[in-house]
């Protein structure tokens, strides 16, 4: 077989046997099944292993390795609230008579119960500063921080005033640290 190109090119001659080999290679490649890509699948985590407790005797005067075992909560949860910081209105801040006060406390839900809409703060002493005696608490999961907030109105008479509040669970049982607001009312 002879292949011709335009005048500036060379002329090639293929022998019939060589042409048949090339043609069969081309056809074999074209007819071969095409490889499909394998989609990426991330590895799956290994199945949890079960730890079996065994008893071994340890010779006297041999150091015993210690480990911390976290107990699992099997019974009812416990409520606790730990005061962390005053977010707004530091203790003994001076406020104008009759002014609005947006008091916020940063606390930790240091118990094992999650707080939901059935938890609340109750006034336990001092001035109420125009607030209702029961205030809802913001929901907070056990072990997290939360902000408690009450909107107050300062007294109109000069002086130093305090208000104390306590957290209560759905059964009406008080728990945790009490939170306070202490202000000095004075004209600007």
C-alpha positions in Angstrom: 0.0 0.0 0.0 1.4 3.4 -0.9 0.4 6.6 0.8 0.9 9.9 -0.9 1.0 13.3 0.6 1.2 16.6 -1.3 4.3 17.3 -3.4 6.4 18.7 -0.6 6.1 15.5 1.5 7.5 12.1 1.3 5.9 9.1 -0.1 5.4 6.1 2.2 5.0 2.5 1.2 3.6 0.0 3.6 3.9 -3.6 3.0 0.6 -5.5 3.2 1.6 -7.6 6.2 2.7 -4.6 8.2 -0.5 -2.8 7.2 -2.6 -5.7 8.5 -0.8 -5.8 11.8 -1.3 -2.0 12.3 -4.9 -2.2 11.4 -5.6 -5.1 13.8 -3.9 -3.2 16.6 -6.0 -0.1 16.0 -9.2 -2.1 15.8 -8.3 -4.2 18.9 -7.8 -0.9 20.8 -11.0 0.6 19.5 -13.1 -2.5 20.3 -11.6 -3.2 23.7 -13.9 -2.5 26.7 -13.1 0.9 28.2 -12.0 1.0 31.8 -14.4 2.8 34.1 -13.1 4.9 37.0 -13.8 3.7 40.5 -15.5 6.3 42.7 -13.7 7.3 45.8 -15.1 5.9 49.0 -13.7 7.2 52.2 -12.6 4.6 54.7 -15.2 3.5 57.3 -14.2 3.7 60.9 -13.4 0.4 62.5 -16.1 -1.3 64.6 -15.8 -0.6 68.3 -14.0 -3.2 70.2 -15.2 -4.6 73.4 -12.9 -4.4 76.4 -13.0 -7.4 78.6 -12.2 -7.1 82.3 -9.6 -9.5 83.5 -8.1 -10.1 86.9 -4.4 -10.5 87.3 -2.3 -10.7 90.4 0.4 -8.0 90.8 3.5 -8.8 92.9 3.9 -6.8 96.1 6.0 -3.5 95.7 5.3 -3.3 92.0 4.0 0.0 90.8 0.4 -0.3 89.6 -0.5 1.7 86.5 -3.5 3.9 87.1 -6.1 5.1 84.7 -9.2 7.3 84.9 -12.4 5.6 84.2 -15.3 7.9 83.4 -18.5 6.7 85.0 -21.5 6.3 82.8 -24.7 8.2 83.9 -27.3 5.5 84.6 -29.6 7.3 87.0 -31.3 10.7 86.9 -29.2 13.6 86.0 -28.0 16.3 88.4 -28.6 20.1 88.1 -25.9 22.6 88.8 -25.1 26.2 87.8 -21.8 27.8 88.3 -21.4 31.6 88.0 -18.5 32.7 85.7 -18.8 36.5 85.1 -20.9 39.6 84.8 -21.3 40.2 81.1 -23.1 43.6 81.6 -23.4 45.9 84.6 -20.5 45.2 86.9 -21.1 45.1 90.6 -21.7 48.6 92.1 -22.0 50.2 88.7 -23.6 53.7 88.8 -26.9 54.0 86.9 -29.2 57.0 86.4 -32.5 56.9 88.4 -35.3 55.1 86.4 -33.0 53.9 83.7 -33.4 50.5 81.9 -30.8 47.9 82.9 -30.1 44.9 80.7 -28.3 42.6 83.1 -26.5 39.5 81.7 -24.6 36.8 83.6 -22.2 34.2 82.1 -22.8 30.9 83.8 -21.9 27.2 83.2 -24.3 24.4 83.2 -22.0 22.3 85.4 -24.5 19.6 86.0 -25.5 16.6 83.9 -29.0 17.7 83.0 -29.7 19.7 79.9 -31.7 22.9 80.6 -34.8 23.4 78.5 -37.8 25.8 78.6 -39.0 24.3 81.9 -36.0 25.8 83.8 -36.3 29.3 85.3 -34.8 31.9 87.6 -36.7 33.1 90.6 -36.2 36.2 92.6 -35.0 35.3 96.1 -34.2 38.7 97.7 -33.4 42.4 97.5 -35.1 44.7 95.0 -37.1 43.3 92.0 -36.3 46.4 89.9 -39.6 46.1 88.1 -39.0 42.6 86.7 -41.4 39.6 87.1 -40.4 37.3 90.0 -39.9 34.3 87.7 -37.8 34.5 84.5 -37.2 31.9 81.8 -33.6 30.5 81.5 -32.0 30.0 78.1 -31.6 26.3 77.2 -28.1 24.9 77.7 -26.7 21.4 77.3 -24.8 19.9 80.2 -21.2 21.1 80.3 -21.8 24.3 78.2 -21.9 27.9 79.0 -25.0 30.0 78.9 -26.1 33.6 79.3 -28.8 34.5 81.8 -30.6 37.8 81.1 -33.1 39.9 82.9 -34.3 43.4 81.9 -34.6 45.7 85.0 -35.6 49.3 85.7 -33.4 51.2 88.2 -35.2 52.8 91.3 -35.9 56.5 91.1 -34.4 57.2 94.5 -30.7 57.5 95.0 -28.9 54.7 96.9 -27.3 51.3 96.5 -29.6 48.4 95.6 -29.2 44.6 95.1 -31.3 41.9 93.6 -30.7 38.1 94.0 -31.9 35.3 91.7 -31.7 31.5 91.9 -32.1 28.8 89.3 -34.9 26.2 89.6 -35.5 22.9 87.9 -38.9 21.8 86.4 -39.8 20.3 89.9 -39.3 23.6 91.6 -36.0 22.6 93.3 -33.4 25.3 93.6 -29.8 24.5 92.4 -26.4 26.1 91.8 -25.0 29.5 92.5 -27.3 32.5 93.0 -26.7 35.4 90.7 -26.8 39.1 91.8 -27.1 42.6 90.5 -25.8 45.4 92.7 -26.1 49.0 91.5 -25.6 52.5 92.8 -28.4 54.8 91.6 -27.2 58.4 91.2 -28.2 61.2 88.8 -25.7 61.7 85.9 
